[in-house]
Amino acid sequence: MHITHTVVDSPYGPLTLVAADGVLSRLSMEDQRHRPPQETFGERADDGPFPEVIRQLRAYFAGELTRFELDLAMLGTPFQQRVWRELQRIPYGETRSYGELAEALGSPKASRAVGLANGRNPVGIIVPCHRVIGANGSLTGYGGGLDRKQRLLAFERGKPEDALF
């Protein structure tokens, strides 16, 4: 497997994009929980899938794109894969609770397992794990930090001023 990466700036800090055999497999943020070691990101390259990924990320951050259309190569268990597909069904600017995701997956008692899979999402922002909240509407865990989660949700709702503490 040929692994390459590039780093792009974003309003939420530098994003490291990683591709496996030319297909996006990871989007990592600075200070992200579960961030793999830098040496696993492969050689630096700005070609491959990166120009299209970068184009779509820029359009998203400009408020012009609400759904990513990218091939992804995310490694995970079958359950994690199901959770990550369900995350992609959460509409832009909306949220779902862990319990609602578990229910949508046909496993209403699996909200804790959904939370664990959500936390292992290798392609944050593009696979919108930031759109998952607690049952009471609280912002709970986010690998990129609760500040980023709050800012992303406020951005998607068109109220970036709500992201201020």
C-alpha positions as CSV (number, residue, x, y, z in Angstrom):
1,M,0.0,0.0,0.0
2,H,1.4,3.4,-1.0
3,I,0.7,6.1,1.6
4,T,1.1,9.8,0.9
5,H,0.0,13.0,2.7
6,T,-0.3,16.7,2.4
7,V,-1.2,19.5,4.9
8,V,-3.7,22.2,4.2
9,D,-4.7,25.3,6.1
10,S,-8.3,25.6,7.3
11,P,-10.2,27.9,9.6
12,Y,-9.9,25.2,12.2
13,G,-6.1,24.8,12.0
14,P,-3.9,22.7,9.7
15,L,-5.5,19.5,8.4
16,T,-3.3,16.6,7.4
17,L,-4.8,14.6,4.5
18,V,-3.6,11.0,4.1
19,A,-4.2,8.8,1.1
20,A,-3.8,5.1,0.7
21,D,-3.1,4.0,-2.9
22,G,-4.5,7.4,-4.1
23,V,-7.7,7.3,-2.0
24,L,-8.3,9.6,1.0
25,S,-8.1,7.5,4.2
26,R,-7.5,10.1,6.9
27,L,-8.1,13.7,7.8
28,S,-6.2,14.6,11.0
29,M,-6.3,17.8,13.0
30,E,-3.7,19.2,15.2
31,D,-4.0,18.0,18.8
32,Q,-6.6,15.4,17.8
33,R,-7.3,12.5,20.0
34,H,-6.5,9.2,18.3
35,R,-4.1,11.0,15.9
36,P,-1.7,8.4,14.5
37,P,2.0,9.1,14.6
38,Q,3.4,11.4,11.9
39,E,5.6,8.6,10.5
40,T,2.4,6.7,9.5
41,F,1.4,9.5,7.1
42,G,3.8,8.4,4.3
43,E,5.7,10.7,2.0
44,R,4.6,14.2,1.3
45,A,2.8,14.6,-2.0
46,D,0.4,17.2,-3.3
47,D,-1.0,15.2,-6.2
48,G,-3.1,12.1,-6.1
49,P,-6.6,12.7,-4.6
50,F,-5.5,15.8,-2.8
51,P,-6.4,18.6,-5.3
52,E,-10.1,17.4,-5.4
53,V,-10.2,16.9,-1.6
54,I,-8.7,20.4,-1.1
55,R,-11.2,21.9,-3.6
56,Q,-14.1,20.4,-1.8
57,L,-12.8,21.4,1.7
58,R,-12.3,25.0,0.5
59,A,-15.9,25.1,-0.9
60,Y,-17.2,23.7,2.4
61,F,-15.3,26.3,4.4
62,A,-16.6,29.0,2.1
63,G,-20.2,27.9,2.8
64,E,-20.7,26.7,-0.8
65,L,-20.6,22.9,-0.2
66,T,-22.9,21.0,2.2
67,R,-22.1,17.4,1.2
68,F,-18.7,15.9,0.2
69,E,-18.5,13.7,-2.8
70,L,-15.2,11.8,-2.4
71,D,-14.0,8.3,-2.5
72,L,-12.8,7.2,0.9
73,A,-10.7,4.3,2.1
74,M,-11.5,4.2,5.8
75,L,-10.2,1.1,7.7
76,G,-12.4,-0.1,10.6
77,T,-14.6,-2.9,11.8
78,P,-17.9,-3.6,10.0
79,F,-19.8,-1.9,12.8
80,Q,-17.6,1.2,12.6
81,Q,-18.1,1.3,8.8
82,R,-21.9,1.2,9.4
83,V,-21.7,4.1,11.9
84,W,-19.5,6.2,9.5
85,R,-21.9,5.6,6.7
86,E,-24.8,6.7,8.9
87,L,-22.8,9.9,9.9
88,Q,-22.7,10.8,6.3
89,R,-26.5,10.8,6.2
90,I,-26.8,13.5,8.9
91,P,-27.8,16.7,6.9
92,Y,-25.6,19.7,7.0
93,G,-26.4,22.0,9.8
94,E,-28.3,19.3,11.8
95,T,-27.4,17.1,14.7
96,R,-28.3,13.6,15.9
97,S,-27.7,12.0,19.3
98,Y,-25.8,8.9,19.8
99,G,-29.0,7.1,20.6
100,E,-30.7,8.4,17.4
101,L,-27.8,7.0,15.4
102,A,-28.0,3.7,17.3
103,E,-31.7,3.6,16.5
104,A,-31.1,4.4,12.8
105,L,-28.6,1.5,12.7
106,G,-31.3,-0.9,14.1
107,S,-29.4,-1.3,17.4
108,P,-31.2,1.0,19.8
109,K,-29.1,-0.2,22.8
110,A,-25.8,0.5,21.1
111,S,-25.4,4.2,21.8
112,R,-22.2,3.7,23.7
113,A,-20.7,1.6,20.8
114,V,-21.9,4.2,18.4
115,G,-20.0,6.8,20.4
116,L,-16.8,4.7,20.4
117,A,-17.1,4.2,16.6
118,N,-17.8,7.9,16.2
119,G,-14.7,8.8,18.1
120,R,-12.6,6.6,15.8
121,N,-13.8,8.3,12.6
122,P,-10.6,8.6,10.6
123,V,-11.9,11.3,8.2
124,G,-13.4,14.1,10.4
125,I,-15.3,17.0,8.9
126,I,-15.8,15.1,5.7
127,V,-17.5,12.3,7.6
128,P,-19.3,14.7,10.0
129,C,-18.8,13.2,13.4
130,H,-19.1,16.7,14.8
131,R,-22.8,16.6,14.2
132,V,-23.3,14.0,16.9
133,I,-24.4,15.3,20.3
134,G,-25.6,14.0,23.7
135,A,-29.2,13.0,24.3
136,N,-29.8,16.2,26.2
137,G,-28.4,18.3,23.4
138,S,-25.0,18.8,25.1
139,L,-21.8,18.8,23.2
140,T,-20.0,15.7,24.1
141,G,-16.6,14.3,23.1
142,Y,-15.0,15.2,19.8
143,G,-11.6,14.0,18.7
144,G,-10.8,17.5,17.4
145,G,-11.8,19.1,20.7
146,L,-15.1,20.6,21.9
147,D,-14.1,24.1,20.8
148,R,-13.7,22.9,17.2
149,K,-17.0,21.0,17.4
150,Q,-18.8,24.0,18.7
151,R,-17.3,26.2,16.0
152,L,-18.1,23.7,13.2
153,L,-21.7,23.4,14.3
154,A,-22.1,27.1,14.6
155,F,-20.6,27.6,11.1
156,E,-22.9,25.0,9.6
157,R,-25.9,26.7,11.2
158,G,-24.8,30.1,9.8
159,K,-24.2,31.5,13.2
160,P,-20.4,31.6,13.7
161,E,-20.9,34.1,16.5
162,D,-22.4,31.3,18.5
163,A,-19.0,29.7,18.6
164,L,-17.6,32.3,20.9
165,F,-17.3,31.5,24.5
